[in-house]
Amino acid sequence: MAITPMHFAERMSRLGTESAFDVMVRARALEAQGREVIHLQLGEPDFDTPAHIIEAGVEALRSGETHYTPPAGIPELRQAIADEVSRTRGVTVEPEHVVVTPGGKPIMFFLILALAGEGDEVVYPDPGFPIYGSVVNFTGAKAVPLPIREERDFRFDLDELRSLVNERTKLVIINSPANPTGGLLTDEELRELARLAVEYDFVVMSDEIYRRIVYGDFDQPSIISYPGMQERTVILDGFSKTYAMTGWRLGYGVMPQDIAAAVTRLAINCNSCTPGFTQIAGVAALTGPQEPVEQMVAEFQRRRDVIVAGLNDIPGVTCKLPLGAFYAFPNISHYGDNIADYLLQEAGVATVDGSAFGDHGKGYLRISYANSLDNIEKALDRMRAALLKMG
């Protein structure tokens, strides 16, 4: 009996994916054949969740925190987030500004759904997290890429930004420290973006999921602290990167109350609420010892220095020193296209092609150094041999 092909809604053709997971599937298939693969593709800390956070979650389960919770989050976590954001961003945030979700992606999905539609425009970084443009396209709004260039240390050009925003702009997305480049925005870029947001009355979504993973003495400012921006900013943050809690699925947004109400309504229609035991673990993460975070960032910095030096030692490869997050973004344009596929097959090193993050990512690789120094050094040796083999 012939099976009739399923006809999906047209909007499904506009929805993209996250290539790092596709690479993982291909890498696992090679491992199933007996190949050894070094995984440098996923944006996931290779550290355990700190013990005090695990204990808080386990105790919550034992205490019966297995039922529905308020759709916007339990009061204790919303208060802890409000206190943390007030302290670190220099603004006054109340629990009513906080919406807790199962991971950070729902915040960007719900926000874009709430604000953007046919005839609207959303500006987002390119190269940048691929889900930004995917969700914008899904809504039917116009996705407007903002080039992030190596020659500007992976920051945007102010003149290009000015040329892209207009009266149709509903949202501008920024990410600093950035995935995939590790770049950081400066006061100059943030100040001009804030001025434009006030002039054109658009919202800025500031993806600050890597805020704590910054190297050196640089203090990453948040656009919410600039004049006129608290009523126009949505901070996206969460626990996955800072506290090695990717599997706990715990994120949050900080936003004006009217936007929080709309985002909460979408959450009710989608996921109802976020599990209580993960939220209690989140309270422990924010209010408990921070030494594990500091130790993790120090180790990431050691790995960053090794991998950047090793990449720059490969003929035909250049790599800027990332200032935050845990990704290197080397320029490998000398070797042509599809280098990530070649390195996976030839060298057993899993990376992500830069084009997965936008047109301006072509000619680059995203390499996660959330792996051991031993594996990083082994990967560098394999990559060097494989690339030199190409000539």
C-alpha positions in Angstrom: 0.0 0.0 0.0 1.4 3.3 -1.1 1.9 5.9 1.7 0.6 9.4 0.8 3.3 12.0 1.4 2.4 14.3 4.3 1.7 17.9 3.3 3.0 20.3 5.9 2.0 23.9 6.5 4.0 26.3 4.3 5.6 27.9 7.3 7.5 24.7 8.2 9.6 25.3 5.1 10.9 28.5 6.7 12.0 26.8 9.9 15.7 26.0 10.1 17.7 23.8 12.5 20.9 23.8 14.6 23.7 22.2 12.7 25.7 21.3 15.7 23.2 18.6 16.5 23.4 17.3 12.9 27.2 17.1 13.2 26.7 15.1 16.5 24.5 12.6 14.7 27.1 12.1 12.0 29.9 11.8 14.5 28.0 9.2 16.5 27.5 7.2 13.3 31.2 7.2 12.7 31.8 6.1 16.3 29.4 3.2 15.8 31.6 2.1 12.9 34.6 2.0 15.3 36.1 5.4 14.5 37.4 7.6 17.2 35.9 11.1 17.0 37.0 14.2 19.1 33.9 16.2 19.7 34.4 20.0 19.3 31.0 20.7 17.9 28.5 21.2 20.7 28.2 24.3 22.9 28.1 22.4 26.1 30.5 22.7 29.1 32.2 19.4 29.7 32.0 20.0 33.5 29.7 18.4 36.0 26.9 20.5 37.5 28.3 21.7 40.8 27.4 19.3 43.7 25.4 21.8 45.8 23.1 22.5 42.8 22.5 18.8 42.2 21.7 18.3 45.9 19.2 21.1 45.8 17.4 19.5 42.9 17.5 16.0 44.4 16.2 17.3 47.7 13.4 19.2 45.9 12.3 15.9 44.2 12.3 14.1 47.5 10.3 16.9 49.0 7.5 16.5 46.4 8.4 19.3 43.9 7.0 17.2 41.1 3.8 19.2 40.3 2.7 22.1 38.2 4.4 25.5 39.0 3.3 29.0 38.1 3.7 29.6 34.4 6.2 32.4 34.8 8.3 30.6 37.4 8.3 30.0 41.2 8.5 33.2 43.3 11.8 32.2 44.9 13.6 31.9 41.6 12.0 35.0 40.0 13.2 36.9 43.1 16.7 35.5 42.9 16.9 36.3 39.2 15.6 39.9 39.9 18.2 40.4 42.6 21.0 39.0 40.4 20.2 41.1 37.4 19.7 44.2 39.5 23.1 43.7 41.1 25.0 42.9 37.9 23.4 45.2 35.4 22.9 48.2 37.6 19.1 48.5 37.1 16.1 47.9 39.3 14.4 44.6 38.4 11.3 43.2 40.1 10.1 39.6 40.0 7.2 40.7 37.7 9.8 41.4 35.0 11.1 37.8 35.0 9.8 34.8 33.0 11.3 31.4 33.6 11.2 28.8 30.8 12.6 25.3 30.1 15.8 26.5 28.5 16.7 29.8 26.9 15.3 29.1 23.5 11.7 29.5 24.5 12.4 33.1 25.5 13.7 34.0 22.0 10.9 32.0 20.3 8.1 33.5 22.4 9.5 37.0 22.1 9.8 36.9 18.3 6.3 35.4 18.0 4.9 38.1 20.3 6.5 41.0 18.5 7.1 40.2 14.8 4.8 39.4 12.0 4.2 40.1 8.3 5.6 43.5 7.3 7.9 43.7 10.3 11.7 43.5 10.3 14.0 41.9 12.8 17.8 42.6 12.7 20.0 39.8 14.0 23.8 39.1 14.0 25.4 37.2 11.1 27.3 35.0 11.9 25.1 34.3 14.9 23.1 31.6 16.7 21.1 30.0 13.8 17.8 29.9 15.7 17.5 33.7 15.6 16.9 33.9 11.8 15.0 30.6 11.8 12.3 31.8 14.1 12.1 35.2 12.4 11.5 33.5 9.1 8.9 31.2 10.7 6.8 34.2 11.8 6.7 35.7 8.3 8.6 38.8 9.4 11.7 39.9 7.4 15.0 38.6 8.8 17.6 41.3 8.3 21.2 40.0 8.9 23.7 42.4 10.5 27.2 41.5 9.4 29.7 40.6 12.2 33.1 41.0 10.7 36.5 39.6 11.6 38.3 42.9 10.7 36.2 44.6 13.5 37.1 41.9 16.0 33.8 40.2 15.3 31.7 43.3 16.1 29.2 45.1 13.9 29.8 48.3 12.0 27.8 51.3 13.2 27.2 52.6 9.8 25.8 49.2 8.7 23.6 49.1 11.7 22.2 52.6 11.0 21.5 51.6 7.4 19.4 48.5 8.5 17.1 49.9 11.1 13.9 51.8 10.2 10.3 52.4 11.2 9.5 48.7 10.3 12.1 47.4 12.7 10.4 45.7 15.7 13.4 43.9 17.2 17.2 43.9 17.1 19.0 40.9 18.5 22.5 41.1 20.0 24.7 38.4 21.6 27.7 39.4 23.6 29.8 37.4 24.4 28.9 35.9 21.1 28.2 32.4 19.6 30.0 31.5 17.4 32.8 34.1 17.4 33.6 34.8 21.0 33.4 38.5 20.2 32.3 41.2 22.7 30.4 44.4 22.0 31.8 47.6 23.4 30.3 50.7 24.9 30.4 52.5 21.6 28.3 49.9 19.8 25.8 49.5 22.7 25.4 53.2 23.1 24.6 53.8 19.5 22.2 50.9 19.4 20.4 52.3 22.4 20.1 55.7 20.7 18.6 54.0 17.6 16.2 51.9 19.7 14.9 55.1 21.3 14.7 56.9 18.0 12.8 54.1 16.2 11.1 52.7 19.2 12.1 49.1 18.8 12.9 46.3 21.3 16.4 44.9 21.8 16.8 41.2 22.8 20.2 40.9 24.5 21.3 37.3 24.5 23.6 37.2 27.6 23.8 33.5 28.1 27.6 33.6 28.1 27.9 36.7 30.2 29.9 35.1 33.0 32.3 33.5 30.5 34.6 36.5 29.8 38.4 36.5 29.9 40.6 39.2 31.4 39.5 42.3 33.1 36.8 43.3 30.6 33.5 44.1 32.2 30.7 43.3 29.6 28.1 46.0 29.9 24.4 45.2 29.3 22.3 47.4 27.0 19.5 47.4 29.6 21.6 49.8 31.7 21.7 52.6 29.0 19.2 55.5 29.0 15.8 54.6 27.8 16.6 50.9 27.5 15.0 49.2 30.5 11.6 49.6 28.9 12.9 48.4 25.5 15.2 45.5 26.5 14.7 41.8 26.9 17.6 40.0 28.5 17.9 36.3 27.6 19.9 34.3 30.1 20.0 30.9 31.8 21.9 28.3 33.7 23.1 26.0 30.9 26.5 27.6 30.2 27.5 29.2 33.5 26.6 26.3 35.7 27.0 23.4 33.3 23.3 22.7 33.5 22.4 22.1 29.8 20.3 19.0 30.6 18.4 20.7 33.3 16.6 23.0 30.7 16.4 26.1 32.8 16.4 29.6 31.2 14.8 33.0 31.8 14.0 36.3 30.3 14.0 39.8 32.0 11.7 42.2 30.3 9.1 45.0 30.6 5.9 43.7 32.3 3.7 44.0 29.3 6.0 41.9 27.3 6.3 39.5 30.2 2.6 39.0 30.2 2.6 38.2 26.4 5.5 35.8 26.8 3.8 34.1 29.8 0.7 33.6 27.7 2.7 31.9 25.0 4.4 29.7 27.6 1.0 28.6 28.9 -0.1 27.6 25.4 3.2 25.8 24.8 4.9 24.2 27.8 2.5 25.2 30.7 5.4 25.7 33.2 9.0 24.8 34.1 9.6 21.9 36.5 9.9 23.0 40.1 12.9 20.9 41.1 15.0 22.5 38.3 13.9 25.9 39.4 14.9 25.2 43.0 18.3 24.0 41.7 18.5 27.4 39.9 18.0 29.2 43.2 20.9 27.3 44.6 23.0 28.1 41.6 22.4 31.9 41.9 22.7 32.1 45.7 25.3 29.4 46.4 29.1 29.3 46.0 30.4 30.7 42.8 33.9 29.2 42.9 32.9 26.4 40.5 32.1 29.0 37.9 35.3 30.8 38.4 37.3 27.6 38.2 35.5 26.6 35.0 36.2 30.0 33.3 39.8 29.8 34.3 40.1 26.4 32.7 38.3 27.6 29.5 40.9 30.4 29.3 43.8 27.9 29.4 42.2 25.9 26.7 41.4 29.0 24.6 45.1 30.0 24.7 46.2 26.5 23.6 43.7 26.1 20.8 44.2 29.6 19.3 47.9 29.2 19.3 47.6 25.8 17.7 45.2 27.0 15.0 47.4 30.0 14.1 50.3 27.5 13.8 48.6 25.7 10.9 49.6 27.1 7.5 46.7 28.9 5.9 44.6 29.2 9.1 44.2 32.4 11.2 42.3 32.7 14.4 41.4 35.8 16.4 41.6 35.5 20.2 38.0 35.1 21.5 37.3 37.4 24.4 34.3 35.4 25.8 32.2 32.2 25.5 34.1 29.0 24.7 34.4 29.0 20.9 37.2 29.6 18.5 36.2 30.9 15.0 39.2 30.4 12.8 39.4 31.6 9.2 40.0 28.5 7.0 39.0 30.1 3.7 42.4 29.2 2.3 41.3 25.5 2.1 37.9 26.1 0.4 34.4 24.8 1.3 33.0 21.9 3.3 36.1 21.8 5.5 34.0 20.7 8.6 32.8 17.6 6.7 36.4 16.9 5.5 37.8 17.1 9.0 35.1 14.8 10.4 35.7 12.2 7.8 39.5 12.5 7.3 40.6 13.5 10.8 37.9 12.4 13.1 37.4 15.9 14.5 33.8 17.2 14.8 33.4 20.9 14.2 30.7 23.1 12.7 31.0 24.9 9.4 30.8 28.6 9.8 28.1 28.9 7.1 25.7 27.2 9.6 25.7 30.6 11.4 24.9 32.7 8.4 26.3 33.8 5.1 29.1 35.9 6.8 30.3 32.7 8.5 31.4 31.2 5.2 35.1 30.4 5.3 35.2 29.8 9.0 34.8 26.9 11.5 33.2 27.0 14.9 35.3 25.0 17.3 34.1 24.5 20.9 36.9 24.1 23.3 34.6 22.6 25.9 36.8 19.5 25.9 40.0 18.4 27.7 43.4 19.9 26.9 44.6 16.4 25.9 41.7 16.1 23.3 42.2 19.6 22.1 45.9 19.0 21.5 45.1 15.7 19.7 42.5 17.4 17.6 45.0 20.2 16.6 47.5 17.5 15.5 44.9 15.7 13.4 43.6 19.0 11.9 47.0 20.1 10.9 47.9 16.8 9.2 44.5 16.7 7.4 44.7 20.3 6.2 48.3 20.0 5.0 47.3 16.9 3.1 45.0 19.1 1.1 47.9 21.3 0.1 
